[in-house]
Amino acid sequence: MLTNTGFPLGYGRRVLAEVDSTNAEAARIAKSLAGPEWILALNQTASRGRRGRAWRFPKGNFAGTLVLHPTETPDIVALRSFVASLALYDAFIACGVQAHCLALKWPNDVLLNGGKVAGILLESIGAGGSVGHLAIGIGVNLADAPAPAEVEVQAMRPVSLLSETGVAINPEEFLDLLASAYARLELQFTTYGFSPIRENWLARAAKIGEVITARTMASETVGTFETVDEQGNLVLKTTQGRVVIAAADVFF
Ligand SMILES: O=C(O)CCCC[C@@H]1SC[C@@H]2NC(=O)N[C@@H]21
């Protein structure tokens, strides 16, 4: 259900002119929030990406974090990266992007015409073994993308929504689409569990059935991308048999 401002009921929304990182802001304010809250920054000065990488943020792009207060165990909480990827997919469709141009890359990138248009950084905020609060940080190249030379060698080619499709949308409009899509999928996740999310994710996955490389700091595994299991792990069929991978960077 939407409020009369077009934002999903029960979700808070704050727009900051500038912040270091919306995920850092999420960590600062999470305890003071009574419910789910979207934090959008129109300028972000210290954007962070997965695995300690920097994330380039030119003005006009989307930098937002959803703060949640989940009560499940950490392994279930982490599956929300798939919920967020699907929400991004649906938000792009709502912007007018053709479905055949979009794909989801494990664990949680969104590809547009084969290039990376959006990334997700999931961080738990809390003490001890409990998650406490969850920050789902989302960066979307709406207007501009880094030049290939600005990202790691072998990283996916960065692309922007504007350059690939001609669709011009500002971050606040994009937030409305994303927040609606996320709220619908979050309800599906908490009601029916991971199965429907997993099926929808797999139906949109890039390179299923093809040979890919999964790389961690310690090892590299080359194999056929078989599936993503019920725990969200990547499953590769290799010459040594089935390999189940919980965390890695994937290269095509
Ligand atoms: O490495 C990735 O693919 C994830 C990038 C996530 C970037 C977003 S922008 C909003 C939020 N705030 C941050 O500092 N990072 C995330």
The ligand as an ORCA input file, in Angstrom:
! r2SCAN-3c Opt
* xyz 0 1
  O      30.390     -2.574     -4.571
  C      29.178     -2.574     -4.860
  O      28.761     -3.072     -5.902
  C      28.179     -1.985     -3.901
  C      28.125     -0.488     -4.015
  C      27.136      0.131     -3.036
  C      27.182      1.638     -3.075
  C      26.096      2.228     -2.239
  S      25.807      3.921     -2.568
  C      24.741      3.985     -1.200
  C      25.374      3.204     -0.090
  N      26.321      4.023      0.627
  C      27.569      3.609      0.468
  O      28.579      4.155      0.970
  N      27.601      2.529     -0.307
  C      26.277      2.135     -0.730
*
